C-alpha cells in the first residue's frame, strides 16, 4: 500500500504510478526501477492537478526549487487517452 501525493488516498502499488526526480524534472517510472527517491501518484489528471496545487512534488521527492513536470503531464495525458 502506498499513498497518492495528489489525493492522499491509499492504494496498491499496481494502481499507482511511481515518479522520481531527475535533476530538475519529475519523470514517470512505470517500471518502478529507476534509482532514487520515488513518490506515488494515481495516473489521473485530477490527482496530478491536486499534487501541483498542493506543491507536493518537492516535499515528497525531497528536492527544492522549480520542478519541470511536463514529462509527467505528457505521460498522464497519453495514458488517459488510451484507457
Secondary structure, DSSP 8 states (H G I E B T S, - for coil): -EE-TTT--EE-GGGEEEEEEETTEEEE-TTS--SS-EEEEESSHHHHHHHHHHTHHHHHHT--S--B-HHHHHHHHHHHHH-
